[in-house]
Amino acid sequence: MSWTCPDCGKSFRNRNQWHSCYTLNLEDHLGKKPELIRNVVYDLLTEIGQFGPIELNPVKSVIQVKAGATFLSIKPKKDFIELEFQLAKEIDQFPVHRTIRISRNRILHFLYIQGPEDINEQLLEWLRSSYLLVSHTRK
């Protein structure tokens, strides 16, 4: 059962879930970023859009990508993009630079990408697993 904030219209898994009602569109969010960073974000979104239905929620410092719940956070910076995603198991492999256990069955992973060459099959496999983990638990 989902809940929709009456102020901003965003949908969430839990009633009265904490969030920011601040919203940007994707173009405004990426507008001042270097062209390379913008292009890499668009390339990444094109690839993950092939997993199935997704919803984008660009807010002040992050683009949240949802499949019912957020499975990927994209944080565009000046020279790189930080990605955060959840998996059921811990990956201790480059380019993952940090992990945090957020529940018994969920581990948050952090990694950086800098160019289109970093959107490879390994990364897409991890992101697809995150998508399936989140979208599967919603059913």
PyMOL commands that place a pseudoatom at each C-alpha (Angstrom):
pseudoatom trace, name=CA, resn=MET, resi=1, chain=A, elem=C, hetatm=0, pos=[0.000, 0.000, 0.000]
pseudoatom trace, name=CA, resn=SER, resi=2, chain=A, elem=C, hetatm=0, pos=[1.471, 3.343, -0.944]
pseudoatom trace, name=CA, resn=TRP, resi=3, chain=A, elem=C, hetatm=0, pos=[0.948, 6.830, 0.382]
pseudoatom trace, name=CA, resn=THR, resi=4, chain=A, elem=C, hetatm=0, pos=[0.947, 10.066, -1.613]
pseudoatom trace, name=CA, resn=CYS, resi=5, chain=A, elem=C, hetatm=0, pos=[2.072, 13.301, 0.016]
pseudoatom trace, name=CA, resn=PRO, resi=6, chain=A, elem=C, hetatm=0, pos=[-0.816, 15.786, -0.208]
pseudoatom trace, name=CA, resn=ASP, resi=7, chain=A, elem=C, hetatm=0, pos=[1.629, 18.705, -0.552]
pseudoatom trace, name=CA, resn=CYS, resi=8, chain=A, elem=C, hetatm=0, pos=[3.962, 17.554, -3.348]
pseudoatom trace, name=CA, resn=GLY, resi=9, chain=A, elem=C, hetatm=0, pos=[2.171, 14.549, -4.838]
pseudoatom trace, name=CA, resn=LYS, resi=10, chain=A, elem=C, hetatm=0, pos=[5.135, 12.155, -4.441]
pseudoatom trace, name=CA, resn=SER, resi=11, chain=A, elem=C, hetatm=0, pos=[4.291, 8.516, -3.674]
pseudoatom trace, name=CA, resn=PHE, resi=12, chain=A, elem=C, hetatm=0, pos=[5.956, 6.515, -0.900]
pseudoatom trace, name=CA, resn=ARG, resi=13, chain=A, elem=C, hetatm=0, pos=[5.813, 3.050, 0.587]
pseudoatom trace, name=CA, resn=ASN, resi=14, chain=A, elem=C, hetatm=0, pos=[4.940, 4.238, 4.116]
pseudoatom trace, name=CA, resn=ARG, resi=15, chain=A, elem=C, hetatm=0, pos=[2.304, 6.693, 5.311]
pseudoatom trace, name=CA, resn=ASN, resi=16, chain=A, elem=C, hetatm=0, pos=[3.759, 10.072, 6.328]
pseudoatom trace, name=CA, resn=GLN, resi=17, chain=A, elem=C, hetatm=0, pos=[7.244, 8.954, 5.240]
pseudoatom trace, name=CA, resn=TRP, resi=18, chain=A, elem=C, hetatm=0, pos=[9.845, 11.672, 5.760]
pseudoatom trace, name=CA, resn=HIS, resi=19, chain=A, elem=C, hetatm=0, pos=[10.868, 13.378, 2.532]
pseudoatom trace, name=CA, resn=SER, resi=20, chain=A, elem=C, hetatm=0, pos=[11.551, 16.728, 1.003]
pseudoatom trace, name=CA, resn=CYS, resi=21, chain=A, elem=C, hetatm=0, pos=[8.786, 18.207, -1.111]
pseudoatom trace, name=CA, resn=TYR, resi=22, chain=A, elem=C, hetatm=0, pos=[11.481, 20.142, -3.032]
pseudoatom trace, name=CA, resn=THR, resi=23, chain=A, elem=C, hetatm=0, pos=[11.504, 18.936, -6.636]
pseudoatom trace, name=CA, resn=LEU, resi=24, chain=A, elem=C, hetatm=0, pos=[13.372, 19.789, -9.829]
pseudoatom trace, name=CA, resn=ASN, resi=25, chain=A, elem=C, hetatm=0, pos=[12.960, 18.499, -13.317]
pseudoatom trace, name=CA, resn=LEU, resi=26, chain=A, elem=C, hetatm=0, pos=[15.866, 16.499, -14.700]
pseudoatom trace, name=CA, resn=GLU, resi=27, chain=A, elem=C, hetatm=0, pos=[16.995, 19.255, -17.080]
pseudoatom trace, name=CA, resn=ASP, resi=28, chain=A, elem=C, hetatm=0, pos=[17.213, 21.828, -14.272]
pseudoatom trace, name=CA, resn=HIS, resi=29, chain=A, elem=C, hetatm=0, pos=[18.996, 19.364, -12.012]
pseudoatom trace, name=CA, resn=LEU, resi=30, chain=A, elem=C, hetatm=0, pos=[21.682, 18.693, -14.626]
pseudoatom trace, name=CA, resn=GLY, resi=31, chain=A, elem=C, hetatm=0, pos=[21.690, 22.150, -16.233]
pseudoatom trace, name=CA, resn=LYS, resi=32, chain=A, elem=C, hetatm=0, pos=[24.925, 23.474, -14.721]
pseudoatom trace, name=CA, resn=LYS, resi=33, chain=A, elem=C, hetatm=0, pos=[26.841, 20.189, -14.821]
pseudoatom trace, name=CA, resn=PRO, resi=34, chain=A, elem=C, hetatm=0, pos=[29.555, 19.648, -17.437]
pseudoatom trace, name=CA, resn=GLU, resi=35, chain=A, elem=C, hetatm=0, pos=[28.362, 18.125, -20.711]
pseudoatom trace, name=CA, resn=LEU, resi=36, chain=A, elem=C, hetatm=0, pos=[30.249, 14.871, -20.059]
pseudoatom trace, name=CA, resn=ILE, resi=37, chain=A, elem=C, hetatm=0, pos=[28.511, 14.392, -16.700]
pseudoatom trace, name=CA, resn=ARG, resi=38, chain=A, elem=C, hetatm=0, pos=[25.084, 15.185, -18.200]
pseudoatom trace, name=CA, resn=ASN, resi=39, chain=A, elem=C, hetatm=0, pos=[25.662, 12.722, -21.043]
pseudoatom trace, name=CA, resn=VAL, resi=40, chain=A, elem=C, hetatm=0, pos=[26.780, 9.952, -18.686]
pseudoatom trace, name=CA, resn=VAL, resi=41, chain=A, elem=C, hetatm=0, pos=[23.657, 10.448, -16.542]
pseudoatom trace, name=CA, resn=TYR, resi=42, chain=A, elem=C, hetatm=0, pos=[21.422, 10.283, -19.630]
pseudoatom trace, name=CA, resn=ASP, resi=43, chain=A, elem=C, hetatm=0, pos=[23.269, 7.174, -20.881]
pseudoatom trace, name=CA, resn=LEU, resi=44, chain=A, elem=C, hetatm=0, pos=[22.860, 5.512, -17.486]
pseudoatom trace, name=CA, resn=LEU, resi=45, chain=A, elem=C, hetatm=0, pos=[19.156, 6.359, -17.336]
pseudoatom trace, name=CA, resn=THR, resi=46, chain=A, elem=C, hetatm=0, pos=[18.665, 4.946, -20.844]
pseudoatom trace, name=CA, resn=GLU, resi=47, chain=A, elem=C, hetatm=0, pos=[20.291, 1.661, -19.804]
pseudoatom trace, name=CA, resn=ILE, resi=48, chain=A, elem=C, hetatm=0, pos=[18.376, 1.249, -16.543]
pseudoatom trace, name=CA, resn=GLY, resi=49, chain=A, elem=C, hetatm=0, pos=[15.131, 2.230, -18.255]
pseudoatom trace, name=CA, resn=GLN, resi=50, chain=A, elem=C, hetatm=0, pos=[15.401, -1.128, -20.038]
pseudoatom trace, name=CA, resn=PHE, resi=51, chain=A, elem=C, hetatm=0, pos=[15.001, -2.989, -16.713]
pseudoatom trace, name=CA, resn=GLY, resi=52, chain=A, elem=C, hetatm=0, pos=[11.308, -2.109, -16.565]
pseudoatom trace, name=CA, resn=PRO, resi=53, chain=A, elem=C, hetatm=0, pos=[9.153, 0.766, -15.314]
pseudoatom trace, name=CA, resn=ILE, resi=54, chain=A, elem=C, hetatm=0, pos=[11.086, 3.408, -13.380]
pseudoatom trace, name=CA, resn=GLU, resi=55, chain=A, elem=C, hetatm=0, pos=[10.218, 6.753, -11.873]
pseudoatom trace, name=CA, resn=LEU, resi=56, chain=A, elem=C, hetatm=0, pos=[12.679, 9.644, -11.575]
pseudoatom trace, name=CA, resn=ASN, resi=57, chain=A, elem=C, hetatm=0, pos=[12.633, 11.954, -8.597]
pseudoatom trace, name=CA, resn=PRO, resi=58, chain=A, elem=C, hetatm=0, pos=[15.246, 14.699, -9.091]
pseudoatom trace, name=CA, resn=VAL, resi=59, chain=A, elem=C, hetatm=0, pos=[15.663, 16.627, -5.836]
pseudoatom trace, name=CA, resn=LYS, resi=60, chain=A, elem=C, hetatm=0, pos=[18.242, 19.168, -4.698]
pseudoatom trace, name=CA, resn=SER, resi=61, chain=A, elem=C, hetatm=0, pos=[21.399, 17.011, -4.589]
pseudoatom trace, name=CA, resn=VAL, resi=62, chain=A, elem=C, hetatm=0, pos=[20.377, 13.642, -6.020]
pseudoatom trace, name=CA, resn=ILE, resi=63, chain=A, elem=C, hetatm=0, pos=[18.327, 11.948, -8.709]
pseudoatom trace, name=CA, resn=GLN, resi=64, chain=A, elem=C, hetatm=0, pos=[16.388, 9.140, -7.080]
pseudoatom trace, name=CA, resn=VAL, resi=65, chain=A, elem=C, hetatm=0, pos=[15.414, 6.301, -9.379]
pseudoatom trace, name=CA, resn=LYS, resi=66, chain=A, elem=C, hetatm=0, pos=[12.456, 4.280, -8.146]
pseudoatom trace, name=CA, resn=ALA, resi=67, chain=A, elem=C, hetatm=0, pos=[10.804, 0.979, -8.972]
pseudoatom trace, name=CA, resn=GLY, resi=68, chain=A, elem=C, hetatm=0, pos=[8.125, 1.379, -6.312]
pseudoatom trace, name=CA, resn=ALA, resi=69, chain=A, elem=C, hetatm=0, pos=[10.890, 2.344, -3.877]
pseudoatom trace, name=CA, resn=THR, resi=70, chain=A, elem=C, hetatm=0, pos=[14.271, 3.935, -4.540]
pseudoatom trace, name=CA, resn=PHE, resi=71, chain=A, elem=C, hetatm=0, pos=[16.763, 1.405, -5.910]
pseudoatom trace, name=CA, resn=LEU, resi=72, chain=A, elem=C, hetatm=0, pos=[19.365, 3.877, -7.183]
pseudoatom trace, name=CA, resn=SER, resi=73, chain=A, elem=C, hetatm=0, pos=[20.546, 7.329, -6.187]
pseudoatom trace, name=CA, resn=ILE, resi=74, chain=A, elem=C, hetatm=0, pos=[22.553, 9.277, -8.755]
pseudoatom trace, name=CA, resn=LYS, resi=75, chain=A, elem=C, hetatm=0, pos=[24.619, 12.170, -7.396]
pseudoatom trace, name=CA, resn=PRO, resi=76, chain=A, elem=C, hetatm=0, pos=[26.148, 14.182, -10.257]
pseudoatom trace, name=CA, resn=LYS, resi=77, chain=A, elem=C, hetatm=0, pos=[29.234, 16.166, -9.247]
pseudoatom trace, name=CA, resn=LYS, resi=78, chain=A, elem=C, hetatm=0, pos=[31.597, 18.373, -11.268]
pseudoatom trace, name=CA, resn=ASP, resi=79, chain=A, elem=C, hetatm=0, pos=[34.052, 15.608, -12.291]
pseudoatom trace, name=CA, resn=PHE, resi=80, chain=A, elem=C, hetatm=0, pos=[32.267, 12.340, -11.452]
pseudoatom trace, name=CA, resn=ILE, resi=81, chain=A, elem=C, hetatm=0, pos=[28.962, 10.756, -10.501]
pseudoatom trace, name=CA, resn=GLU, resi=82, chain=A, elem=C, hetatm=0, pos=[28.422, 8.908, -7.248]
pseudoatom trace, name=CA, resn=LEU, resi=83, chain=A, elem=C, hetatm=0, pos=[25.956, 6.034, -7.329]
pseudoatom trace, name=CA, resn=GLU, resi=84, chain=A, elem=C, hetatm=0, pos=[24.218, 4.439, -4.339]
pseudoatom trace, name=CA, resn=PHE, resi=85, chain=A, elem=C, hetatm=0, pos=[22.277, 1.213, -4.713]
pseudoatom trace, name=CA, resn=GLN, resi=86, chain=A, elem=C, hetatm=0, pos=[21.031, -1.661, -2.556]
pseudoatom trace, name=CA, resn=LEU, resi=87, chain=A, elem=C, hetatm=0, pos=[21.897, -5.326, -2.874]
pseudoatom trace, name=CA, resn=ALA, resi=88, chain=A, elem=C, hetatm=0, pos=[21.093, -8.392, -0.791]
pseudoatom trace, name=CA, resn=LYS, resi=89, chain=A, elem=C, hetatm=0, pos=[24.789, -9.315, -0.583]
pseudoatom trace, name=CA, resn=GLU, resi=90, chain=A, elem=C, hetatm=0, pos=[27.940, -7.293, -0.100]
pseudoatom trace, name=CA, resn=ILE, resi=91, chain=A, elem=C, hetatm=0, pos=[30.150, -6.603, -3.119]
pseudoatom trace, name=CA, resn=ASP, resi=92, chain=A, elem=C, hetatm=0, pos=[33.753, -5.932, -2.133]
pseudoatom trace, name=CA, resn=GLN, resi=93, chain=A, elem=C, hetatm=0, pos=[35.043, -5.251, -5.628]
pseudoatom trace, name=CA, resn=PHE, resi=94, chain=A, elem=C, hetatm=0, pos=[36.298, -2.190, -7.479]
pseudoatom trace, name=CA, resn=PRO, resi=95, chain=A, elem=C, hetatm=0, pos=[34.763, 0.290, -8.248]
pseudoatom trace, name=CA, resn=VAL, resi=96, chain=A, elem=C, hetatm=0, pos=[32.647, -0.133, -5.084]
pseudoatom trace, name=CA, resn=HIS, resi=97, chain=A, elem=C, hetatm=0, pos=[34.409, 2.043, -2.518]
pseudoatom trace, name=CA, resn=ARG, resi=98, chain=A, elem=C, hetatm=0, pos=[32.094, 1.704, 0.478]
pseudoatom trace, name=CA, resn=THR, resi=99, chain=A, elem=C, hetatm=0, pos=[29.228, -0.401, 1.786]
pseudoatom trace, name=CA, resn=ILE, resi=100, chain=A, elem=C, hetatm=0, pos=[26.801, 0.056, 4.671]
pseudoatom trace, name=CA, resn=ARG, resi=101, chain=A, elem=C, hetatm=0, pos=[24.475, -2.612, 6.012]
pseudoatom trace, name=CA, resn=ILE, resi=102, chain=A, elem=C, hetatm=0, pos=[21.065, -0.935, 6.296]
pseudoatom trace, name=CA, resn=SER, resi=103, chain=A, elem=C, hetatm=0, pos=[19.065, -3.992, 7.354]
pseudoatom trace, name=CA, resn=ARG, resi=104, chain=A, elem=C, hetatm=0, pos=[19.466, -7.711, 7.806]
pseudoatom trace, name=CA, resn=ASN, resi=105, chain=A, elem=C, hetatm=0, pos=[18.961, -8.299, 4.080]
pseudoatom trace, name=CA, resn=ARG, resi=106, chain=A, elem=C, hetatm=0, pos=[20.072, -5.001, 2.519]
pseudoatom trace, name=CA, resn=ILE, resi=107, chain=A, elem=C, hetatm=0, pos=[23.493, -3.520, 1.947]
pseudoatom trace, name=CA, resn=LEU, resi=108, chain=A, elem=C, hetatm=0, pos=[23.939, -0.068, 0.472]
pseudoatom trace, name=CA, resn=HIS, resi=109, chain=A, elem=C, hetatm=0, pos=[26.808, 0.184, -2.037]
pseudoatom trace, name=CA, resn=PHE, resi=110, chain=A, elem=C, hetatm=0, pos=[28.630, 3.337, -3.150]
pseudoatom trace, name=CA, resn=LEU, resi=111, chain=A, elem=C, hetatm=0, pos=[30.745, 3.788, -6.269]
pseudoatom trace, name=CA, resn=TYR, resi=112, chain=A, elem=C, hetatm=0, pos=[31.962, 6.512, -8.625]
pseudoatom trace, name=CA, resn=ILE, resi=113, chain=A, elem=C, hetatm=0, pos=[31.730, 6.679, -12.390]
pseudoatom trace, name=CA, resn=GLN, resi=114, chain=A, elem=C, hetatm=0, pos=[33.394, 9.291, -14.586]
pseudoatom trace, name=CA, resn=GLY, resi=115, chain=A, elem=C, hetatm=0, pos=[32.662, 8.486, -18.203]
pseudoatom trace, name=CA, resn=PRO, resi=116, chain=A, elem=C, hetatm=0, pos=[30.563, 6.354, -20.539]
pseudoatom trace, name=CA, resn=GLU, resi=117, chain=A, elem=C, hetatm=0, pos=[33.141, 3.547, -20.380]
pseudoatom trace, name=CA, resn=ASP, resi=118, chain=A, elem=C, hetatm=0, pos=[32.221, 3.047, -16.700]
pseudoatom trace, name=CA, resn=ILE, resi=119, chain=A, elem=C, hetatm=0, pos=[28.675, 1.985, -17.661]
pseudoatom trace, name=CA, resn=ASN, resi=120, chain=A, elem=C, hetatm=0, pos=[29.684, -1.615, -18.268]
pseudoatom trace, name=CA, resn=GLU, resi=121, chain=A, elem=C, hetatm=0, pos=[27.988, -5.013, -17.972]
pseudoatom trace, name=CA, resn=GLN, resi=122, chain=A, elem=C, hetatm=0, pos=[29.167, -5.489, -14.370]
pseudoatom trace, name=CA, resn=LEU, resi=123, chain=A, elem=C, hetatm=0, pos=[27.682, -2.186, -13.227]
pseudoatom trace, name=CA, resn=LEU, resi=124, chain=A, elem=C, hetatm=0, pos=[24.438, -2.838, -15.103]
pseudoatom trace, name=CA, resn=GLU, resi=125, chain=A, elem=C, hetatm=0, pos=[24.202, -6.302, -13.537]
pseudoatom trace, name=CA, resn=TRP, resi=126, chain=A, elem=C, hetatm=0, pos=[24.504, -4.789, -10.041]
pseudoatom trace, name=CA, resn=LEU, resi=127, chain=A, elem=C, hetatm=0, pos=[21.926, -2.103, -10.828]
pseudoatom trace, name=CA, resn=ARG, resi=128, chain=A, elem=C, hetatm=0, pos=[19.549, -4.670, -12.369]
pseudoatom trace, name=CA, resn=SER, resi=129, chain=A, elem=C, hetatm=0, pos=[19.869, -6.756, -9.177]
pseudoatom trace, name=CA, resn=SER, resi=130, chain=A, elem=C, hetatm=0, pos=[19.057, -3.670, -7.109]
pseudoatom trace, name=CA, resn=TYR, resi=131, chain=A, elem=C, hetatm=0, pos=[16.033, -2.943, -9.321]
pseudoatom trace, name=CA, resn=LEU, resi=132, chain=A, elem=C, hetatm=0, pos=[14.781, -6.516, -8.950]
pseudoatom trace, name=CA, resn=LEU, resi=133, chain=A, elem=C, hetatm=0, pos=[15.397, -6.544, -5.200]
pseudoatom trace, name=CA, resn=VAL, resi=134, chain=A, elem=C, hetatm=0, pos=[13.333, -3.400, -4.667]
pseudoatom trace, name=CA, resn=SER, resi=135, chain=A, elem=C, hetatm=0, pos=[10.614, -4.108, -7.218]
pseudoatom trace, name=CA, resn=HIS, resi=136, chain=A, elem=C, hetatm=0, pos=[10.274, -7.730, -6.041]
pseudoatom trace, name=CA, resn=THR, resi=137, chain=A, elem=C, hetatm=0, pos=[9.734, -6.715, -2.413]
pseudoatom trace, name=CA, resn=ARG, resi=138, chain=A, elem=C, hetatm=0, pos=[6.967, -4.343, -3.517]
pseudoatom trace, name=CA, resn=LYS, resi=139, chain=A, elem=C, hetatm=0, pos=[4.759, -7.150, -4.836]
for i in range(1, 139): cmd.bond("trace and resi %d" % i, "trace and resi %d" % (i + 1))
show_as sticks, trace
zoom trace
